[in-house]
């Protein structure tokens, strides 16, 4: 038997349910949006630009902080991909190598799972058109946006960088000698972030994606791609935590100067 109070409570619960469903349906591009994913970052881009390439956080700790992300490895030895609980090292030969938990990173970003909004990428679309699509659909430019794209690609252009020796040169010098790779008709995953403009210095504003093939054999920093059959999953990060290097170099560095031009040049 349902009392008057119980009936009123059920009615209120039903109304609340309808409101929640409505908010979900009308958020973003008509699919569920999630706010609150955790973004964990090691060091700052400005510090990396200044030649602080010594590993600060273990790969094991990095994976405990997030299941997907990107970065680099101790001594700026290539590109880092964290995906589905694993971590790979894309060296200067363009090949992917599994990383041990004891390996370290001087700079990285990882996030918690973010399967939120899904977008199909039309066949033949380039990296540039994908960014335009995502900006128009995902909207909100003030939160870091975690990005994952799975599928097949007729073309992926990547790069990596060789390990550096002390005294470390600035990143603008390192990228002058970066090897570039072109992959054709491959299946794999793009993973990374779109960072807000006001993150300048702490990270690179805009998109930064890394690629790894489905067989985890090749990859690198993404310069361009052409999609064949691919779909993206994206989600906002509102909880941001940064671990800064507890080193004398970081303490004494002039990290307040404007390095926008150098960052743009290094990340192209």
C-alpha positions as CSV (number, residue, x, y, z in Angstrom):
1,X,0.0,0.0,0.0
2,X,1.4,3.4,-1.0
3,X,0.8,6.2,1.5
4,X,0.3,9.8,0.5
5,X,3.8,10.6,1.7
6,X,5.3,7.7,-0.3
7,X,3.4,8.7,-3.4
8,X,4.7,12.3,-3.1
9,X,8.3,11.0,-2.6
10,X,8.0,8.8,-5.7
11,X,6.7,11.7,-7.7
12,X,9.6,13.9,-6.7
13,X,12.1,11.2,-7.5
14,X,10.5,10.7,-11.0
15,X,10.6,14.4,-11.7
16,X,14.3,14.6,-10.6
17,X,15.0,11.6,-12.9
18,X,13.3,13.3,-15.9
19,X,15.3,16.5,-15.2
20,X,18.6,14.6,-15.1
21,X,17.8,12.8,-18.3
22,X,16.9,16.1,-20.0
23,X,20.1,17.7,-18.9
24,X,22.1,14.7,-20.3
25,X,20.3,14.8,-23.6
26,X,20.8,18.5,-24.2
27,X,24.4,18.8,-23.1
28,X,27.3,19.1,-25.6
29,X,26.4,17.3,-28.9
30,X,23.4,15.5,-27.7
31,X,25.3,12.8,-25.8
32,X,26.4,12.5,-22.2
33,X,29.0,15.0,-21.1
34,X,31.1,14.4,-18.0
35,X,32.8,17.0,-15.9
36,X,35.3,16.0,-13.2
37,X,37.9,13.8,-14.8
38,X,41.2,14.0,-13.1
39,X,44.2,15.4,-15.0
40,X,47.6,14.7,-13.5
41,X,50.7,16.5,-14.9
42,X,54.4,16.0,-14.3
43,X,56.4,19.3,-14.4
44,X,55.6,22.1,-16.8
45,X,56.2,22.6,-20.5
46,X,58.2,25.8,-19.7
47,X,60.6,23.7,-17.6
48,X,60.9,21.1,-20.4
49,X,61.6,23.9,-22.9
50,X,64.3,25.1,-20.6
51,X,66.1,21.7,-20.8
52,X,64.9,20.0,-17.7
53,X,64.8,16.5,-19.1
54,X,65.7,14.4,-16.0
55,X,62.9,12.0,-15.0
56,X,60.9,13.1,-12.0
57,X,58.1,10.5,-11.6
58,X,58.1,6.8,-12.2
59,X,56.0,5.2,-15.0
60,X,54.4,3.1,-12.3
61,X,53.3,6.1,-10.4
62,X,52.1,7.8,-13.6
63,X,49.9,4.8,-14.4
64,X,48.4,5.0,-10.9
65,X,47.4,8.5,-11.6
66,X,45.7,7.9,-15.0
67,X,45.1,5.3,-17.6
68,X,45.6,7.4,-20.7
69,X,48.0,10.1,-21.6
70,X,51.2,11.3,-23.3
71,X,54.6,12.8,-22.4
72,X,58.3,12.0,-22.8
73,X,60.8,9.7,-21.1
74,X,64.0,10.5,-19.0
75,X,66.6,12.5,-21.0
76,X,63.9,13.4,-23.5
77,X,64.2,10.0,-25.0
78,X,61.4,10.0,-27.5
79,X,57.6,10.1,-27.0
80,X,55.5,8.5,-24.3
81,X,52.0,6.9,-24.7
82,X,49.9,5.7,-21.8
83,X,47.0,3.6,-23.0
84,X,44.7,1.0,-21.4
85,X,46.9,0.6,-18.4
86,X,50.1,0.1,-20.3
87,X,52.9,2.5,-21.2
88,X,55.1,2.6,-24.4
89,X,58.2,4.5,-25.4
90,X,58.4,5.7,-29.0
91,X,62.1,6.1,-29.6
92,X,63.8,8.0,-32.4
93,X,63.5,5.0,-34.7
94,X,59.7,5.4,-34.6
95,X,59.3,2.0,-32.9
96,X,57.3,1.4,-29.7
97,X,58.9,-0.3,-26.7
98,X,57.1,-1.3,-23.5
99,X,58.2,0.8,-20.5
100,X,59.0,-0.7,-17.0
101,X,57.3,0.8,-13.9
102,X,60.8,1.8,-12.7
103,X,61.4,4.0,-15.8
104,X,60.8,7.7,-15.3
105,X,59.3,10.8,-17.1
106,X,60.3,14.5,-16.9
107,X,57.0,15.7,-18.4
108,X,53.7,13.9,-18.9
109,X,49.9,14.3,-18.7
110,X,47.5,11.5,-17.9
111,X,43.8,11.3,-17.1
112,X,41.2,9.0,-15.7
113,X,38.8,7.2,-18.1
114,X,36.8,9.7,-20.1
115,X,34.4,7.8,-22.5
116,X,31.9,10.7,-22.6
117,X,31.0,12.1,-25.9
118,X,31.6,10.0,-29.1
119,X,32.2,11.5,-32.5
120,X,32.6,9.7,-35.8
121,X,35.3,11.1,-38.0
122,X,34.4,11.2,-41.7
123,X,36.6,9.2,-44.0
124,X,39.3,11.3,-45.6
125,X,39.4,13.9,-42.9
126,X,42.7,15.4,-41.9
127,X,44.0,16.3,-38.5
128,X,43.1,19.9,-39.2
129,X,39.5,19.1,-40.1
130,X,39.2,16.8,-37.0
131,X,40.3,19.7,-34.8
132,X,37.7,22.0,-36.3
133,X,35.0,19.3,-35.9
134,X,36.0,18.7,-32.2
135,X,36.1,22.5,-31.4
136,X,32.6,22.9,-32.9
137,X,31.1,19.9,-31.2
138,X,32.9,19.6,-27.8
139,X,32.7,23.4,-27.3
140,X,33.9,24.8,-23.9
141,X,37.5,25.9,-24.4
142,X,38.2,26.6,-20.7
143,X,38.6,23.0,-19.5
144,X,41.3,20.6,-20.6
145,X,39.8,18.1,-23.0
146,X,41.0,14.5,-23.0
147,X,41.0,13.0,-26.5
148,X,41.1,9.4,-27.7
149,X,40.6,8.3,-31.3
150,X,40.5,4.6,-32.3
151,X,40.3,3.3,-35.9
152,X,42.1,2.9,-39.2
153,X,44.1,5.6,-40.9
154,X,45.2,5.8,-44.5
155,X,48.0,8.1,-43.4
156,X,49.7,9.1,-40.1
157,X,52.7,11.4,-40.0
158,X,54.6,11.3,-36.7
159,X,57.9,12.4,-35.2
160,X,60.1,11.5,-32.2
161,X,63.3,12.9,-30.7
162,X,66.5,11.1,-29.7
163,X,67.8,10.9,-26.1
164,X,69.8,13.9,-25.0
165,X,73.1,14.1,-23.1
166,X,74.1,16.6,-20.4
167,X,74.4,19.5,-20.6
168,X,71.0,19.3,-22.1
169,X,70.2,21.7,-25.0
170,X,66.9,23.6,-25.1
171,X,64.0,21.9,-26.8
172,X,64.1,24.3,-29.7
173,X,67.5,22.9,-30.6
174,X,66.5,19.3,-30.1
175,X,63.6,19.4,-32.5
176,X,65.8,20.7,-35.4
177,X,67.0,17.1,-35.6
178,X,63.8,15.2,-35.0
179,X,63.2,12.2,-37.3
180,X,59.8,12.1,-39.1
181,X,57.9,9.0,-40.0
182,X,55.0,8.3,-42.4
183,X,52.7,5.3,-41.8
184,X,50.2,4.1,-44.3
185,X,47.0,2.1,-43.9
186,X,47.4,1.4,-40.2
187,X,45.0,0.7,-37.3
188,X,45.7,2.3,-34.0
189,X,44.9,4.9,-31.4
190,X,45.5,8.7,-31.1
191,X,45.6,9.9,-27.6
192,X,46.2,13.3,-26.0
193,X,44.7,16.6,-25.0
194,X,43.4,20.0,-26.0
195,X,44.6,22.5,-23.5
196,X,43.1,25.9,-22.8
197,X,44.8,29.0,-24.0
198,X,45.4,30.2,-20.4
199,X,47.5,27.1,-19.7
200,X,50.3,28.8,-21.7
201,X,53.7,28.0,-20.2
202,X,52.2,25.3,-17.9
203,X,51.3,23.3,-21.0
204,X,50.8,23.8,-24.7
205,X,47.5,25.5,-25.6
206,X,45.6,23.6,-28.3
207,X,46.0,20.0,-29.4
208,X,48.8,17.6,-28.6
209,X,48.3,14.0,-29.6
210,X,50.5,10.9,-29.8
211,X,49.8,7.8,-31.9
212,X,50.5,4.1,-31.4
213,X,49.6,1.3,-33.7
214,X,47.1,-1.4,-32.6
215,X,49.9,-4.0,-32.4
216,X,51.9,-1.5,-30.3
217,X,54.9,-1.5,-32.6
218,X,55.1,2.1,-34.0
219,X,54.0,5.6,-33.3
220,X,55.0,9.0,-32.2
221,X,54.0,12.7,-31.8
222,X,51.2,13.3,-34.3
223,X,51.9,15.9,-37.0
224,X,49.1,14.9,-39.4
225,X,46.7,12.1,-40.3
226,X,44.0,11.1,-42.7
227,X,41.2,9.0,-41.2
228,X,39.7,6.0,-42.9
229,X,37.3,4.7,-40.3
230,X,37.7,6.2,-36.9
231,X,35.7,7.4,-33.9
232,X,36.7,9.8,-31.1
233,X,35.9,9.8,-27.4
234,X,36.4,13.0,-25.5
235,X,35.8,14.3,-21.9
236,X,36.5,17.4,-19.9
237,X,39.0,17.5,-17.0
238,X,38.2,19.8,-14.1
239,X,40.5,18.4,-11.4
240,X,44.1,19.3,-12.2
241,X,47.1,18.3,-10.2
242,X,50.7,19.2,-11.1
243,X,53.9,17.6,-9.6
244,X,56.7,20.1,-9.9
245,X,60.4,19.0,-10.0
246,X,62.0,19.3,-6.6
247,X,65.3,20.2,-8.1
248,X,67.8,23.1,-7.8
249,X,67.5,23.7,-11.6
250,X,63.8,24.2,-11.4
251,X,64.1,26.4,-8.3
252,X,66.6,28.7,-10.0
253,X,65.1,28.7,-13.5
254,X,63.6,31.9,-15.1
255,X,60.2,30.4,-16.0
256,X,58.3,33.6,-16.0
257,X,59.5,34.9,-19.4
258,X,57.3,34.6,-22.5
259,X,58.3,31.5,-24.4
260,X,55.2,31.3,-26.7
261,X,57.2,31.5,-29.9
262,X,59.7,28.8,-28.8
263,X,56.8,26.5,-27.7
264,X,55.0,26.9,-30.9
265,X,58.1,26.2,-32.9
266,X,59.0,23.1,-30.8
267,X,55.6,21.6,-30.9
268,X,54.9,22.0,-34.6
